[in-house]
Amino acid sequence: MRIGLILALLPFLFLSTFVSATKKSIPPTEKDLIGVWIGWEEGQLAFTRVDLRANSMGYCARIFAGTDPEVYQIRRWSMDGWNLKIDLTPISPKIESIYLVGLGGRGYLQLKVSAVGGKWHRKLVLLPESDVETAQQNAKQAIEHAKRDLAN
């Protein structure tokens, strides 16, 4: 009976795989990426905030635990399909020159932060700041509501 059911569903599985494989995803435009993005480097080594402006410029700040923020000006950021490149100039004194490259999607930036000259690099995933704030607020409210319910 199971074999018959599997054989009966097999054509639908192949068809759905074919349809999803032929559907083309549309990369985001630069307009889709304008805004503030936040997240942690791999290993939660540094918190990063990137502010992408409509004029292809902006700001970036990185904060390591127990240190002052490192602030950069975004000289230029650009999209080529899914690929995002962000050129940075240090504003804070005595900080290393870095750049960001990776993939830009609707709702996420999957980047690599690297030292100019390639001495080191780390992975970095950023999410829209507003999405993170909304999720945090919803989670906080849900916990407060659950605590009140348990107290009654």
Secondary structure, DSSP 8 states (H G I E B T S, - for coil): -HHHHHHHHHHHHHHHHHHHHH-------HHHH-EEEEEEBGGG-EEEEEEE-TTS-EEEEEEETTS--EEEEEEEEEEETTEEEEEEEE-STT---EEEEEEEETTEEEEEEEETTSS-EEEEEEEEHHHHHHHHHHHHHHHHHHHHHHH-
